Each structure stands twice: as C-alpha cells, then as structure tokens.
Amino acid sequence: MKQVLKQLRRFLPLAFSLAVLVYLFGYRTDPVENWNTARSVTPSMLYIALLLGLVSFVFQAVRLKILVEVLGHKVSLTRMLVYTLIGQFYNSAIPGGSVGGDAIKALYLSNATRSKPQAFAAVLVDRLCGLFMLATLALLVLLPSIGEESMRQAAAVIIVFTGGATLAIVSMTSRRIRKLVPSGLSSRLPFHDTIRAFDEAMQIYRGHKKGLVLALLLSVLPQAGWIGMHIAVGQGIGIQLIWTDYAVLIPVAGMVAALPISFGGWGVGEAASVHFFGLRGIGKVEAQVLSLMGRLIQLVWALVGLPLSWALPRPKDISAAVHGDAVLPDKQVEAAAEAPSPRP
C-alpha cells in the first residue's frame, strides 16, 4: 500500500500538468490555431531563441563553477554544463519533482568534489542565487509601471514569492528562531530535513561572501538569456510587447510555475502566462504557445546532455563511492540515486 501511495504522489503532479495542458490547448483554445501559431514562428527568431537558451545554460554552469571553486574544487566548465543539462532533463522530463534534478546534478558534482555536503550545498546556493536575482530584476523593471493594474498584480506575486522565501530561509537558518521550537517537536516538523539542508549549506559557505556576491551578480546573465529567449519567440509569433514587459511577466509566470503542484511547472506556467500576458492585451493562444515553446527549447538543450551523460558514472554508483552525508534530505537523495539512469 505504501508503494502504491508513493507512486501516486510521484505521478499526480504529472497527471495534473497533462490535464491543464489538455484543457488549455484542447478545450479553452482551438488546437489547430495553437499549431498554426507555433508553426508561424520566424525561423531566424527561432534560431536566436535556441542560441539564447544555450547561453542561459552556459552562464548557469559558470555560476555553479564559481560556487564550487570558492570551496577549493576545480571542475571544468564543460563538465559543469553537462551536469546542468542533466539536471534540467530530470526536472522537465522525468516525473518525480524538481528535487530529482537538483539531487542528480549534486550527485554528479559530488563525484568531482569528492564531498556530498559541499556538492549539495553548492547546488542549493546556486538555486537560491538564481531565484533571488530573477525576482529582484523583475521588481526593478516593473517599478516605473507600478501604477498599471497588470504590473501591480505582477508586483504582488514577486513580493509574496520573495517575502515568503526570505522568511523561510531566515527561519531555517536562524539558530535563535530554532531555539524557540522544542527539540522534540522540531524533529517531527514536515520540513525538518529541509531546515537541516539550508543550515548545512549556509555553514559551508560561511566565510565565502565574495564568492557568493560574485555568483549572485553573475545570475543576471542566465536570467537575461532566459528572458531574451522568450522575447525572440514572442517576436517570432507576432507578439508586440516591449522588452520590459517580458522582463517582468516571464519571471512572474516562472515563479507561479515553481509552485510544487505540477510536474516541472508544465501547465501551470502556461496558465500563468495566459493570465499575465492577457492583462497586457496578448491573446490566449499566443501567450500559451510562447510559454510552451520556451519550455520545449529548454528541453531540447537538456536532451543534448543525455548522450554526454552516458560517459559519466551512474548516479547510484556515485552515491555509493563518495563518502559523507548529503546536504539534501536523505530519502530524496536515495530516491535520486535509484532513479532510472538516462541510458538506452
């Protein structure tokens, strides 16, 4: 029975994503119109979008490389890029949630660092840098237009997202706050393992402020590539918006998609795009096609990392060979290590 419930929890987000996508593309809008809109993308803009998608992944790899190097480990940029693409593949193509992609990426990285705690801490901090820079940039860009209804809604999402994340991180990493919780109760909290993960990650990076600041500032580049990719797709299908609108609406839709209710944000991200781009006068078909094509471009590049991963050790072999407790929750690490290897 427990095994059945485990499988249900694993595949329910996927079923929810499929249901939302079918509703959006099959019932709420005309499937033929969706297909024709996707086919109408200008080839030159599609090529630019593909290039910018790769650029975004490359700068993500550079950021992770910096975070690993401040801990004293040397890992090539090529290897970092492969790890990043493999993590994206698990996030967007294999049911099980976004933790699966982060865990797999960290396991591969631990094979190079020979330290699970440091590898998992680097991946956690890398994710935090990206999320906070994304939210900060979007908030700065929308400030001049805050009087408009669409931008006020976008600002509300950003403030709630960053405020909630900041509160959670402060609560997780503050020893003073944790002392207020009885020790017996804290061990039974549903996010006890996550609290431990953040705490250990922050301890590992204590004293490396320059590296953290550099990684945070560098986060502007992958986010710019990600947003630019969507701008190219949008122009290719005839969406008439200025770049500042994309710089706000794409991150906001991404934040909504990050909610742990769907598989990799599929479906939820498209629904959020329809809502927020609709407030700027963009039709449902164009908005959801824009979002879906952006995801597919990322998936295309993630698939490129698949054959490259065949030359790497299997995740469960890495988990067995590298000593030290992982920063991520033990059960999730074990599940990631036992996940099916992306090999034929």
Order of alpha helices (4+ residues) and beta strands (2+ residues): alpha-alpha-alpha-alpha-alpha-alpha-alpha-alpha-alpha-alpha-alpha-alpha-alpha-alpha-alpha-alpha-alpha
